[in-house]
């Protein structure tokens, strides 16, 4: 069976498309500047093809909310300069939880199980609102103990924040040793 030049072109095009997707994924997930050598070792793409792909990606994202930045022989995928204000807003606390709420939840997570009365002593009366919010969201569990509640994290907490439980993290750490 003979392979036509059209078939070879299709194979080349498919391989280049796959390589381009690898480079795009590497730039996206890295979140930092990468050298050509780092990109080659991550993606296994030929350095000559890599340079073409990077230029093509730069063009592809031109006039987009994302840009491919080239500086001092380093490459990075980043949010377009037009939208850095939005990233800064997200990164500096216009988040779902106030700083005070985050601090309350951090104490519950660190000290669990912990009595609500202890949380209120540490954090003040606003902690009642924080606990209510987290309970209503299903992130914490409340168990009546005398005149107060014992607070602990629910399964939903681990899913919501995409973190493992302490025991799971210890198991993973042991595996890596």
Buried (B, 14 or more C-beta within 10 A) or exposed (E): EEEEEEEEEEEEEEEBEEBBEBBBEBBEEBEEBBEBEBBBEBBEBEEEBBBBBBEBBBEBBEEEEBBBBBEEEBBBBBBBEEBEEEEEEEEEEEEEBEEBBBBBBEBBBEBBEBBBBBBBEEBEEEBBEBBEBBBEBEBBBBEEEEEBBBBBBBEBBBEBEEEEEEEEEEEEEEEEE
